[in-house]
Amino acid sequence: MRIDIDSYREILDTLTRNKSRSFLTGFGVFWGVFMLVSLIGGGNGLKELLNSNFEGFATNSAMIWAQQTTKPYKGFRKGRWWDMNYKDIDRLKQRVPELDVVAPVVFMPWNASSTAYYSDRRMSTNVQGVTPDFARVVGPKMYYGRFINDMDIQQQRKVCVIGKRVYKDLFKEGGDPCGKRIRLDSTYYEVVGVDYNNSNGMNFNGSNDEKVTLPLTLMQSTYNLGNTVGLIAVTCRKGVVMSSITQRMRETIARAHYIDPTDEQGVMVFNTEVLFQLLDNLFRGVNFLIWLVGLGTLLAGAIGVSNIMMVTVRERTTEIGIRRAIGATPRMILSQIISESIVLTLVAGMSGILFGVLILQMLELGNTEDGIVTAHFQVGFWTAILAALVVSAMGVLAGLAPAARAMSIKPVDAMRDE
């Protein structure tokens, strides 16, 4: 659509003559675009915040632990307490070959807490013992140093990995704590890593931020845990759905400990795959509602633009008639009316995008910790471009009805109108 300089000057003159109407109509479009951009960016940030609670966890993983039985089985009454052991690791590997990682975890006896000391500082912590394979399940986020490795297990090294809060409470001066020693009760351990994993949506034996992780063999001997295993973390091989082997894992462990294989509470298998699917479905619904509300608000603004342009055309009936009488073609009238509509919606729409991005940037700065952005409350470049194109399209649609009315005006009738 080609418009010369005089046409642009006419558009600006028209918008200037109708300042109050143009402002009110533009505000409707501005608010609609602002709502759309803010909702999309806010939805992205909220999704990232929720996902950070499960950060690092493999989506094809499961956790197995022992609980009080709820069904009688082979002469044993319900309500019996029992413990898993290291033989269960071999049983799972042999009878469920679809498993990729089978990592045991041990905890303090009776889930008791320990006290960590460094210099004159102290804090209550939860201690766990793991193997290096455990990192393939939970995905630690190492801020300093490394995770537990094979040599730590083989040599029972007195080393530990500390959580974020343990690090901040014991090492208030900051800096790399690796190589320094902390005391757990009466035993000293060298810090080899700081885990900043924020996956507090899945807590086993306390918050991850407050944990101290030791080599499994060292913890087993230090706390005299014997053959007991507190938790078994597993992942399945690529292409295998965890829910398809969940019952087989439960049966493998249940039969070895004389527990009813159908006792889902006695042998607890927590399938993280179900949780991640639930989150994905939740955010699909949220995204649908965001676009529905945003586009509905934009449509309301476009209707307002169409109404103001109809009023403008009616007030300029005489002017349009004179222009038609001196040779203006219907295409020229159509071009001017639609251009006025596009300019009005684009100016208001781009202002809404800029204001929305500014607000989202402020939210993002408010979610920064230790120089790291914990959630990105922003919209993508192509999302912003799409919003601008939608605004332009609505501007064209909003100008069609007023333009059709303007083209239908006959010069003689228009010149009589006062």
Protein Blocks (a to p, Z undefined) as FASTA:
>chain_A
ZZdfklmmmmmmmmmmmmmlmmmmmmmmmmmmmmmmmmmmmmmmmmmmmmmmmgoiafkb
ccddddddfbdeehiaghiacdddfklmmmmmmmmmmbmbdcdddddehhiacdddehjb
ccddddddddfklmmmnopadfbhcdddfklmmnopacddddfklmmmmmmngpjfehia
cdehjaccddfbdcfbfblkbcgeiafklcccddfklmmmmnonojacfbdcddddehia
fklmmmmmmmmmmmmnopafklmklmccddfklmmmmmmmmmmmmmmmmmmmmmmmmmmm
mmmmmmmmmmmmmmmmmmmmmmmmnopafklmmmmmmmmmmmmmmmmmmmmmmmmmmmmm
mmmmmmcgehiafbdcdddfklmmmmmmmmmmmmmmmmmmmmmmmmmpcfklmmmpZZ
